[in-house]
Amino acid sequence: MKKQSSMLCAGLLGFILAASGNQLSGQSEYKSVHEVSGLEVGAEVPDFVAVNQNDEEISLYDLIKNGPVVLVFYRGV
């Protein structure tokens, strides 16, 4: 009984540490607003593919073919 309880506690502790480690590592990938800068006027933007609100993949270059493009990025929750 004591051995099962110890194993359960060790497993639970391992799970908690693994879960909290993922949270901590995810926070370090983002830079603060003071560490990043925007694009310079006239800078070329590399092509990328994103998913729109209709779950369709869309390429930046395909949009540019039709004229000027304004990109708006919303921060997710």
C-alpha positions as CSV (number, residue, x, y, z in Angstrom):
1,M,0.0,0.0,0.0
2,K,2.8,2.4,0.9
3,K,4.7,1.5,-2.3
4,Q,1.6,2.2,-4.4
5,S,1.1,5.5,-2.6
6,S,4.7,6.5,-3.2
7,M,4.5,5.6,-6.9
8,L,1.3,7.6,-7.3
9,C,2.8,10.6,-5.6
10,A,6.0,10.4,-7.8
11,G,3.9,10.0,-10.9
12,L,1.7,13.0,-10.0
13,L,4.7,15.1,-9.2
14,G,6.3,14.2,-12.5
15,F,3.2,15.1,-14.4
16,I,2.9,18.5,-12.6
17,L,6.6,19.2,-13.3
18,A,6.3,18.3,-17.0
19,A,3.1,20.4,-17.4
20,S,4.6,23.4,-15.7
21,G,7.8,23.0,-17.7
22,N,5.8,23.4,-20.9
23,Q,4.2,26.5,-19.6
24,L,7.6,28.1,-18.7
25,S,9.3,27.2,-21.9
26,G,6.4,28.7,-24.0
27,Q,6.8,32.0,-22.3
28,S,10.4,32.5,-23.3
29,E,9.7,32.3,-27.1
30,Y,8.0,35.7,-27.2
31,K,10.0,38.9,-27.1
32,S,8.8,42.1,-25.4
33,V,7.6,45.0,-27.4
34,H,10.9,46.8,-26.7
35,E,12.9,44.0,-28.3
36,V,11.2,43.8,-31.6
37,S,10.8,46.3,-34.4
38,G,8.4,46.7,-37.3
39,L,9.2,46.6,-41.0
40,E,10.8,49.6,-42.6
41,V,8.8,51.4,-45.3
42,G,9.5,49.8,-48.6
43,A,10.8,46.5,-47.1
44,E,10.0,43.3,-48.9
45,V,7.9,40.9,-47.0
46,P,8.5,37.2,-47.5
47,D,5.7,35.1,-48.9
48,F,3.7,33.0,-46.4
49,V,0.6,31.0,-46.3
50,A,-2.0,31.5,-43.6
51,V,-5.5,30.3,-42.8
52,N,-8.3,32.8,-43.1
53,Q,-11.5,33.1,-41.2
54,N,-13.1,30.5,-43.6
55,D,-10.4,27.9,-42.9
56,E,-8.9,28.4,-46.4
57,E,-5.2,28.6,-47.0
58,I,-4.2,31.8,-48.6
59,S,-0.8,33.0,-49.9
60,L,0.4,36.6,-49.4
61,Y,1.7,36.7,-53.0
62,D,-1.7,35.6,-54.3
63,L,-3.4,38.5,-52.5
64,I,-0.8,41.0,-53.8
65,K,-1.6,40.1,-57.4
66,N,-4.9,41.8,-56.9
67,G,-3.4,45.1,-55.6
68,P,-2.3,46.5,-52.3
69,V,-2.7,44.4,-49.1
70,V,-3.1,45.4,-45.5
71,L,-2.4,42.7,-43.0
72,V,-3.9,42.9,-39.5
73,F,-2.8,40.4,-36.8
74,Y,-4.9,39.9,-33.7
75,R,-3.3,38.5,-30.6
76,G,-4.9,35.1,-29.8
77,V,-6.2,34.1,-26.4
